[in-house]
Amino acid sequence: MEKKDVIKIAEEKWPELRALKALENFYEYEKRFEELWLELGRKVLEASISEPSKDHRIKKK
């Protein structure tokens, strides 16, 4: 995985992160920020290791 790939994934979440500024309640801000951060981390992790298999029981091809 290249740096540009990580940046591309992060750019997909950028509008949602910017929209958090509109929230007045810090609890809601923190809650939504954590959800976005976890989604971003999951996407980066999956992209860095490869496509997940369709059959969860298969470990090797």
Buried (B, 14 or more C-beta within 10 A) or exposed (E): EEEEEBEEBEEEBEEBBEEEEEBEEEEEBEEBBEEBEEBBEEBBEEBEEEEEEEEEEEEEE
